[in-house]
């Protein structure tokens, strides 16, 4: 799963290669380092029923699903993320 990441002008891609492995093609060293930390960090969130909520933790690089969730959450930081999927393009951006 390869995603394009933009912030105004296009500047890089991120690709989930396997558990714990995200390949980044980002020319700017500062941004690349930020994305490395972002995809290696742990995210905590509540799951389960309202009356029995549990705390769950996942790393964005742990699975393809976690990678996709984290990538589209980049919209919070004013990034646009898009991917090619069977000839169609999906996109997320902050409104």
C-alpha positions as CSV (number, residue, x, y, z in Angstrom):
1,X,0.0,0.0,0.0
2,X,1.7,3.2,-1.3
3,X,0.3,6.6,-0.4
4,X,1.2,10.1,-1.7
5,X,1.5,12.7,1.0
6,X,1.2,16.4,0.1
7,X,1.2,19.7,1.9
8,X,0.6,22.3,-0.8
9,X,3.2,20.9,-3.2
10,X,3.8,17.2,-3.5
11,X,6.7,16.1,-1.4
12,X,6.7,12.4,-0.7
13,X,5.3,8.9,-0.3
14,X,4.9,6.3,2.4
15,X,4.5,2.6,1.8
16,X,3.5,-0.1,4.3
17,X,5.9,-3.0,3.6
18,X,5.1,-5.3,6.5
19,X,4.8,-5.3,10.3
20,X,7.1,-2.6,11.7
21,X,8.2,-1.5,8.3
22,X,7.1,1.7,6.5
23,X,9.2,2.9,3.5
24,X,9.4,6.6,3.2
25,X,10.4,8.5,0.0
26,X,10.6,12.0,1.4
27,X,13.5,14.1,0.2
28,X,13.6,16.6,3.1
29,X,15.5,15.0,6.1
30,X,13.5,16.9,8.7
31,X,10.1,15.9,7.3
32,X,11.3,12.3,6.8
33,X,12.4,12.1,10.5
34,X,9.0,13.5,11.6
35,X,7.2,10.8,9.5
36,X,9.4,8.1,10.9
37,X,8.5,9.1,14.4
38,X,4.8,9.4,13.4
39,X,4.6,5.9,12.0
40,X,6.5,4.4,14.9
41,X,4.6,6.0,17.7
42,X,1.8,4.3,19.6
43,X,-1.8,5.4,19.4
44,X,-4.2,4.8,22.3
45,X,-7.9,4.8,21.9
46,X,-11.1,3.5,23.5
47,X,-12.8,0.4,22.1
48,X,-15.8,-1.7,23.1
49,X,-19.2,-0.8,24.4
50,X,-19.9,2.5,26.2
51,X,-20.4,0.8,29.5
52,X,-17.4,-1.5,29.1
53,X,-14.9,0.6,27.2
54,X,-11.3,-0.7,27.0
55,X,-8.1,1.1,26.2
56,X,-6.4,-0.2,23.0
57,X,-3.0,0.6,21.7
58,X,-1.6,0.2,18.2
59,X,1.4,1.4,16.2
60,X,0.7,2.7,12.7
61,X,3.3,0.4,11.3
62,X,1.9,-2.8,12.9
63,X,-0.6,-3.6,10.2
64,X,-1.8,-2.3,6.9
65,X,-5.1,-1.3,8.5
66,X,-3.3,0.7,11.2
67,X,-1.1,2.3,8.6
68,X,-4.1,3.4,6.6
69,X,-5.9,4.8,9.6
70,X,-2.8,6.7,10.7
71,X,-2.1,8.0,7.2
72,X,-5.6,9.5,6.8
73,X,-5.3,11.0,10.2
74,X,-2.5,13.2,8.8
75,X,-5.3,15.5,7.6
76,X,-5.2,16.8,11.2
77,X,-1.8,18.3,10.3
78,X,-3.0,19.8,7.0
79,X,-1.5,17.0,4.9
80,X,-3.4,15.6,1.9
81,X,-3.1,11.8,1.6
82,X,-4.1,9.9,-1.5
83,X,-3.7,6.4,-2.8
84,X,-4.2,4.6,-6.1
85,X,-6.6,1.6,-5.8
86,X,-7.8,-0.2,-8.9
87,X,-7.5,2.9,-11.0
88,X,-9.5,5.1,-8.6
89,X,-8.1,7.6,-6.2
90,X,-9.1,8.0,-2.6
91,X,-8.2,11.2,-0.8
92,X,-8.4,12.7,2.7
93,X,-7.8,16.3,3.7
94,X,-8.6,18.7,6.5
95,X,-11.7,20.9,5.8
